[in-house]
Amino acid sequence: MTLVQEAVDIMERMPRRKQQLVLELLHVMNNDLESNTNDYIAPDKRTGRSDFNLPADFDEHFDDLNDEITAMFMGAGV
């Protein structure tokens, strides 16, 4: 099943009002994308965001941050 077929299947099972809400959301998202076409910045491959100022050697040292990242989520001393 393709992504479009799956979306159609899900939409067909929704009540009419929810279908309308999904379409309104898609219109809003599409308008937002069209209005920002000139401002597009390719997302960073690790974060999915594009407005970070990362050092040039970030990819080389990314894995060195594992302990620090773990401490942020799990608490110090993990």
N, C-alpha and C positions, 0 to 999 in steps of 0.2 A: 504494500500500500504506500503510495506516495504521500508526501506531506500535505499536498492540496487535498487528496482524497480523504485523508484522516481529518483534516479541518472541516471538510464538507460533511463528513459523517457525524462529527461532534455537533456542528451547527444544526443539522437536521433533527437531532434529538433534543435540542434546547427549546424552551418555550419562546414564542414569538417576541416577547418583550426583551428577553436576554439576547436574542439574535440582533435586535435593533441596537442594543447597548454595545455589542461587539462591533457592529458596523460603524457606529459613531466613534468608538475608540480607534478603529482602523483609519477612519477619515482624519481624525486628529493627529494620529501618528504620521500618516502620509503627508499631511500639510506641514508638520514640523520638519520632516525630512526634506521636503521640497524647499522650504524656506531657508534651510541651512546648507544647501548644496555647495555654495561657494566657500563655506567655512569648514569644510570637511578636513579633519586631521586623522590620519590612519591610527587606529588604536594600538597601544603597546601590546606586544604579543603575550606578555605574561599577565597583565592586569585587565585588559579589555577596555581600559580607559586611555584617552589620548592627551590629557592635559597635565601629565607629570613631567618634571624635569629630572630625569634620572641620569646618573653619571654614565659616561661612555662604556665603562667596564662593568656595568651593572649585571649583565648576563654571566660574566665570568665569576662574580662573587655572590650570586643569588643564593646558592646552596649553603654558603657560609652563614647565612642568617637563620638557619633552621632552629638553633637553640633559642635565639632571641624571639622568633615568632612563636615557638612553643610556649615560652615563658609568658608572652602576652596573652595567650588564650587559656593556658592551663595554670598560670601562676608561677611565681619564681620558685626555683629549686626543683623543677621537674626534670 
